[in-house]
Amino acid sequence: MALRPTRSLPLPGEVICTSAARSTSVERYHDVVRELTVDHSHAKHAALASGDTYMVGSLARLKLWGDRVTGRAREAMEKLFRAASRTT
């Protein structure tokens, strides 16, 4: 899950997208994500409203928006995902 970039990758967007092709505005975040507390942690935990877990961060952005990466960064990304697919 990641924000859809407005122009290029470093810029955040205003639409939340999942790898299951679901999109929603950031204003409707709580319709997509359920935040909860657990006894053993002070940090909030979160899951999709469906109950599924999700990944965020740089790898999630590359999986969703990697087609926008160019140059040496593209070469590195392709090498990374090729290596990852051989180990799974």
Chimera marker file (.cmm) of the C-alpha trace (Angstrom):
<marker_set name="trace">
<marker id="1" x="0.000" y="0.000" z="0.000" r="1" g="1" b="0" radius="0.5"/>
<marker id="2" x="1.372" y="3.411" z="-0.933" r="1" g="1" b="0" radius="0.5"/>
<marker id="3" x="0.311" y="6.881" z="-1.933" r="1" g="1" b="0" radius="0.5"/>
<marker id="4" x="0.036" y="7.366" z="-5.691" r="1" g="1" b="0" radius="0.5"/>
<marker id="5" x="2.738" y="9.906" z="-6.599" r="1" g="1" b="0" radius="0.5"/>
<marker id="6" x="1.524" y="13.106" z="-8.214" r="1" g="1" b="0" radius="0.5"/>
<marker id="7" x="4.421" y="13.467" z="-10.696" r="1" g="1" b="0" radius="0.5"/>
<marker id="8" x="7.554" y="11.559" z="-9.772" r="1" g="1" b="0" radius="0.5"/>
<marker id="9" x="8.421" y="9.100" z="-7.035" r="1" g="1" b="0" radius="0.5"/>
<marker id="10" x="9.725" y="11.375" z="-4.270" r="1" g="1" b="0" radius="0.5"/>
<marker id="11" x="6.520" y="13.400" z="-4.229" r="1" g="1" b="0" radius="0.5"/>
<marker id="12" x="3.675" y="12.095" z="-2.052" r="1" g="1" b="0" radius="0.5"/>
<marker id="13" x="0.204" y="11.899" z="-3.456" r="1" g="1" b="0" radius="0.5"/>
<marker id="14" x="-3.336" y="12.157" z="-2.179" r="1" g="1" b="0" radius="0.5"/>
<marker id="15" x="-4.636" y="8.721" z="-3.184" r="1" g="1" b="0" radius="0.5"/>
<marker id="16" x="-3.951" y="5.492" z="-1.276" r="1" g="1" b="0" radius="0.5"/>
<marker id="17" x="-3.400" y="2.503" z="-3.589" r="1" g="1" b="0" radius="0.5"/>
<marker id="18" x="-3.053" y="-1.193" z="-2.845" r="1" g="1" b="0" radius="0.5"/>
<marker id="19" x="-1.549" y="-3.978" z="-4.921" r="1" g="1" b="0" radius="0.5"/>
<marker id="20" x="-5.105" y="-5.342" z="-5.220" r="1" g="1" b="0" radius="0.5"/>
<marker id="21" x="-5.873" y="-2.263" z="-7.360" r="1" g="1" b="0" radius="0.5"/>
<marker id="22" x="-8.001" y="-0.547" z="-4.729" r="1" g="1" b="0" radius="0.5"/>
<marker id="23" x="-7.685" y="3.247" z="-4.585" r="1" g="1" b="0" radius="0.5"/>
<marker id="24" x="-9.134" y="5.718" z="-2.122" r="1" g="1" b="0" radius="0.5"/>
<marker id="25" x="-8.461" y="9.294" z="-1.057" r="1" g="1" b="0" radius="0.5"/>
<marker id="26" x="-6.323" y="9.925" z="2.017" r="1" g="1" b="0" radius="0.5"/>
<marker id="27" x="-9.376" y="11.500" z="3.639" r="1" g="1" b="0" radius="0.5"/>
<marker id="28" x="-10.994" y="8.019" z="3.603" r="1" g="1" b="0" radius="0.5"/>
<marker id="29" x="-7.962" y="6.317" z="5.194" r="1" g="1" b="0" radius="0.5"/>
<marker id="30" x="-10.072" y="4.870" z="8.027" r="1" g="1" b="0" radius="0.5"/>
<marker id="31" x="-12.379" y="3.206" z="5.486" r="1" g="1" b="0" radius="0.5"/>
<marker id="32" x="-9.389" y="1.203" z="4.210" r="1" g="1" b="0" radius="0.5"/>
<marker id="33" x="-7.244" y="0.779" z="7.323" r="1" g="1" b="0" radius="0.5"/>
<marker id="34" x="-8.265" y="-0.244" z="10.822" r="1" g="1" b="0" radius="0.5"/>
<marker id="35" x="-5.960" y="0.914" z="13.602" r="1" g="1" b="0" radius="0.5"/>
<marker id="36" x="-5.994" y="-0.991" z="16.868" r="1" g="1" b="0" radius="0.5"/>
<marker id="37" x="-4.139" y="-1.175" z="20.129" r="1" g="1" b="0" radius="0.5"/>
<marker id="38" x="-2.681" y="-4.305" z="21.646" r="1" g="1" b="0" radius="0.5"/>
<marker id="39" x="-1.759" y="-5.002" z="25.256" r="1" g="1" b="0" radius="0.5"/>
<marker id="40" x="1.916" y="-5.688" z="24.619" r="1" g="1" b="0" radius="0.5"/>
<marker id="41" x="2.741" y="-2.445" z="22.734" r="1" g="1" b="0" radius="0.5"/>
<marker id="42" x="2.339" y="1.309" z="22.945" r="1" g="1" b="0" radius="0.5"/>
<marker id="43" x="2.435" y="1.529" z="19.148" r="1" g="1" b="0" radius="0.5"/>
<marker id="44" x="-0.762" y="1.270" z="17.146" r="1" g="1" b="0" radius="0.5"/>
<marker id="45" x="-1.154" y="-1.776" z="14.947" r="1" g="1" b="0" radius="0.5"/>
<marker id="46" x="-2.984" y="-1.635" z="11.652" r="1" g="1" b="0" radius="0.5"/>
<marker id="47" x="-4.555" y="-3.930" z="9.079" r="1" g="1" b="0" radius="0.5"/>
<marker id="48" x="-6.693" y="-3.440" z="6.027" r="1" g="1" b="0" radius="0.5"/>
<marker id="49" x="-10.391" y="-3.246" z="6.784" r="1" g="1" b="0" radius="0.5"/>
<marker id="50" x="-10.645" y="-6.690" z="5.190" r="1" g="1" b="0" radius="0.5"/>
<marker id="51" x="-8.346" y="-8.010" z="7.927" r="1" g="1" b="0" radius="0.5"/>
<marker id="52" x="-5.403" y="-8.565" z="5.575" r="1" g="1" b="0" radius="0.5"/>
<marker id="53" x="-1.978" y="-7.245" z="6.494" r="1" g="1" b="0" radius="0.5"/>
<marker id="54" x="-0.087" y="-4.903" z="4.206" r="1" g="1" b="0" radius="0.5"/>
<marker id="55" x="3.383" y="-3.560" z="3.541" r="1" g="1" b="0" radius="0.5"/>
<marker id="56" x="4.313" y="0.112" z="3.335" r="1" g="1" b="0" radius="0.5"/>
<marker id="57" x="7.576" y="1.919" z="2.716" r="1" g="1" b="0" radius="0.5"/>
<marker id="58" x="10.107" y="2.018" z="-0.068" r="1" g="1" b="0" radius="0.5"/>
<marker id="59" x="9.598" y="-1.577" z="-1.269" r="1" g="1" b="0" radius="0.5"/>
<marker id="60" x="5.839" y="-1.119" z="-1.455" r="1" g="1" b="0" radius="0.5"/>
<marker id="61" x="6.305" y="2.078" z="-3.484" r="1" g="1" b="0" radius="0.5"/>
<marker id="62" x="8.701" y="0.313" z="-5.855" r="1" g="1" b="0" radius="0.5"/>
<marker id="63" x="6.306" y="-2.593" z="-6.340" r="1" g="1" b="0" radius="0.5"/>
<marker id="64" x="3.417" y="-0.223" z="-7.120" r="1" g="1" b="0" radius="0.5"/>
<marker id="65" x="5.216" y="2.601" z="-8.947" r="1" g="1" b="0" radius="0.5"/>
<marker id="66" x="8.476" y="1.043" z="-10.110" r="1" g="1" b="0" radius="0.5"/>
<marker id="67" x="7.576" y="1.700" z="-13.730" r="1" g="1" b="0" radius="0.5"/>
<marker id="68" x="8.375" y="5.367" z="-13.047" r="1" g="1" b="0" radius="0.5"/>
<marker id="69" x="11.969" y="4.684" z="-11.989" r="1" g="1" b="0" radius="0.5"/>
<marker id="70" x="14.652" y="5.415" z="-14.595" r="1" g="1" b="0" radius="0.5"/>
<marker id="71" x="18.410" y="5.207" z="-15.118" r="1" g="1" b="0" radius="0.5"/>
<marker id="72" x="20.707" y="3.515" z="-12.636" r="1" g="1" b="0" radius="0.5"/>
<marker id="73" x="17.926" y="3.325" z="-10.061" r="1" g="1" b="0" radius="0.5"/>
<marker id="74" x="15.875" y="1.234" z="-12.527" r="1" g="1" b="0" radius="0.5"/>
<marker id="75" x="18.810" y="-1.124" z="-13.097" r="1" g="1" b="0" radius="0.5"/>
<marker id="76" x="19.234" y="-1.578" z="-9.329" r="1" g="1" b="0" radius="0.5"/>
<marker id="77" x="15.504" y="-2.134" z="-8.822" r="1" g="1" b="0" radius="0.5"/>
<marker id="78" x="15.343" y="-4.780" z="-11.552" r="1" g="1" b="0" radius="0.5"/>
<marker id="79" x="18.359" y="-6.561" z="-10.060" r="1" g="1" b="0" radius="0.5"/>
<marker id="80" x="16.810" y="-6.429" z="-6.574" r="1" g="1" b="0" radius="0.5"/>
<marker id="81" x="13.450" y="-7.873" z="-7.615" r="1" g="1" b="0" radius="0.5"/>
<marker id="82" x="15.083" y="-10.507" z="-9.850" r="1" g="1" b="0" radius="0.5"/>
<marker id="83" x="17.190" y="-11.671" z="-6.881" r="1" g="1" b="0" radius="0.5"/>
<marker id="84" x="14.179" y="-11.622" z="-4.543" r="1" g="1" b="0" radius="0.5"/>
<marker id="85" x="12.090" y="-13.758" z="-6.903" r="1" g="1" b="0" radius="0.5"/>
<marker id="86" x="14.817" y="-16.436" z="-6.966" r="1" g="1" b="0" radius="0.5"/>
<marker id="87" x="14.745" y="-16.751" z="-3.144" r="1" g="1" b="0" radius="0.5"/>
<marker id="88" x="10.987" y="-17.110" z="-2.748" r="1" g="1" b="0" radius="0.5"/>
<link id1="1" id2="2" r="1" g="1" b="0" radius="0.2"/>
<link id1="2" id2="3" r="1" g="1" b="0" radius="0.2"/>
<link id1="3" id2="4" r="1" g="1" b="0" radius="0.2"/>
<link id1="4" id2="5" r="1" g="1" b="0" radius="0.2"/>
<link id1="5" id2="6" r="1" g="1" b="0" radius="0.2"/>
<link id1="6" id2="7" r="1" g="1" b="0" radius="0.2"/>
<link id1="7" id2="8" r="1" g="1" b="0" radius="0.2"/>
<link id1="8" id2="9" r="1" g="1" b="0" radius="0.2"/>
<link id1="9" id2="10" r="1" g="1" b="0" radius="0.2"/>
<link id1="10" id2="11" r="1" g="1" b="0" radius="0.2"/>
<link id1="11" id2="12" r="1" g="1" b="0" radius="0.2"/>
<link id1="12" id2="13" r="1" g="1" b="0" radius="0.2"/>
<link id1="13" id2="14" r="1" g="1" b="0" radius="0.2"/>
<link id1="14" id2="15" r="1" g="1" b="0" radius="0.2"/>
<link id1="15" id2="16" r="1" g="1" b="0" radius="0.2"/>
<link id1="16" id2="17" r="1" g="1" b="0" radius="0.2"/>
<link id1="17" id2="18" r="1" g="1" b="0" radius="0.2"/>
<link id1="18" id2="19" r="1" g="1" b="0" radius="0.2"/>
<link id1="19" id2="20" r="1" g="1" b="0" radius="0.2"/>
<link id1="20" id2="21" r="1" g="1" b="0" radius="0.2"/>
<link id1="21" id2="22" r="1" g="1" b="0" radius="0.2"/>
<link id1="22" id2="23" r="1" g="1" b="0" radius="0.2"/>
<link id1="23" id2="24" r="1" g="1" b="0" radius="0.2"/>
<link id1="24" id2="25" r="1" g="1" b="0" radius="0.2"/>
<link id1="25" id2="26" r="1" g="1" b="0" radius="0.2"/>
<link id1="26" id2="27" r="1" g="1" b="0" radius="0.2"/>
<link id1="27" id2="28" r="1" g="1" b="0" radius="0.2"/>
<link id1="28" id2="29" r="1" g="1" b="0" radius="0.2"/>
<link id1="29" id2="30" r="1" g="1" b="0" radius="0.2"/>
<link id1="30" id2="31" r="1" g="1" b="0" radius="0.2"/>
<link id1="31" id2="32" r="1" g="1" b="0" radius="0.2"/>
<link id1="32" id2="33" r="1" g="1" b="0" radius="0.2"/>
<link id1="33" id2="34" r="1" g="1" b="0" radius="0.2"/>
<link id1="34" id2="35" r="1" g="1" b="0" radius="0.2"/>
<link id1="35" id2="36" r="1" g="1" b="0" radius="0.2"/>
<link id1="36" id2="37" r="1" g="1" b="0" radius="0.2"/>
<link id1="37" id2="38" r="1" g="1" b="0" radius="0.2"/>
<link id1="38" id2="39" r="1" g="1" b="0" radius="0.2"/>
<link id1="39" id2="40" r="1" g="1" b="0" radius="0.2"/>
<link id1="40" id2="41" r="1" g="1" b="0" radius="0.2"/>
<link id1="41" id2="42" r="1" g="1" b="0" radius="0.2"/>
<link id1="42" id2="43" r="1" g="1" b="0" radius="0.2"/>
<link id1="43" id2="44" r="1" g="1" b="0" radius="0.2"/>
<link id1="44" id2="45" r="1" g="1" b="0" radius="0.2"/>
<link id1="45" id2="46" r="1" g="1" b="0" radius="0.2"/>
<link id1="46" id2="47" r="1" g="1" b="0" radius="0.2"/>
<link id1="47" id2="48" r="1" g="1" b="0" radius="0.2"/>
<link id1="48" id2="49" r="1" g="1" b="0" radius="0.2"/>
<link id1="49" id2="50" r="1" g="1" b="0" radius="0.2"/>
<link id1="50" id2="51" r="1" g="1" b="0" radius="0.2"/>
<link id1="51" id2="52" r="1" g="1" b="0" radius="0.2"/>
<link id1="52" id2="53" r="1" g="1" b="0" radius="0.2"/>
<link id1="53" id2="54" r="1" g="1" b="0" radius="0.2"/>
<link id1="54" id2="55" r="1" g="1" b="0" radius="0.2"/>
<link id1="55" id2="56" r="1" g="1" b="0" radius="0.2"/>
<link id1="56" id2="57" r="1" g="1" b="0" radius="0.2"/>
<link id1="57" id2="58" r="1" g="1" b="0" radius="0.2"/>
<link id1="58" id2="59" r="1" g="1" b="0" radius="0.2"/>
<link id1="59" id2="60" r="1" g="1" b="0" radius="0.2"/>
<link id1="60" id2="61" r="1" g="1" b="0" radius="0.2"/>
<link id1="61" id2="62" r="1" g="1" b="0" radius="0.2"/>
<link id1="62" id2="63" r="1" g="1" b="0" radius="0.2"/>
<link id1="63" id2="64" r="1" g="1" b="0" radius="0.2"/>
<link id1="64" id2="65" r="1" g="1" b="0" radius="0.2"/>
<link id1="65" id2="66" r="1" g="1" b="0" radius="0.2"/>
<link id1="66" id2="67" r="1" g="1" b="0" radius="0.2"/>
<link id1="67" id2="68" r="1" g="1" b="0" radius="0.2"/>
<link id1="68" id2="69" r="1" g="1" b="0" radius="0.2"/>
<link id1="69" id2="70" r="1" g="1" b="0" radius="0.2"/>
<link id1="70" id2="71" r="1" g="1" b="0" radius="0.2"/>
<link id1="71" id2="72" r="1" g="1" b="0" radius="0.2"/>
<link id1="72" id2="73" r="1" g="1" b="0" radius="0.2"/>
<link id1="73" id2="74" r="1" g="1" b="0" radius="0.2"/>
<link id1="74" id2="75" r="1" g="1" b="0" radius="0.2"/>
<link id1="75" id2="76" r="1" g="1" b="0" radius="0.2"/>
<link id1="76" id2="77" r="1" g="1" b="0" radius="0.2"/>
<link id1="77" id2="78" r="1" g="1" b="0" radius="0.2"/>
<link id1="78" id2="79" r="1" g="1" b="0" radius="0.2"/>
<link id1="79" id2="80" r="1" g="1" b="0" radius="0.2"/>
<link id1="80" id2="81" r="1" g="1" b="0" radius="0.2"/>
<link id1="81" id2="82" r="1" g="1" b="0" radius="0.2"/>
<link id1="82" id2="83" r="1" g="1" b="0" radius="0.2"/>
<link id1="83" id2="84" r="1" g="1" b="0" radius="0.2"/>
<link id1="84" id2="85" r="1" g="1" b="0" radius="0.2"/>
<link id1="85" id2="86" r="1" g="1" b="0" radius="0.2"/>
<link id1="86" id2="87" r="1" g="1" b="0" radius="0.2"/>
<link id1="87" id2="88" r="1" g="1" b="0" radius="0.2"/>
</marker_set>
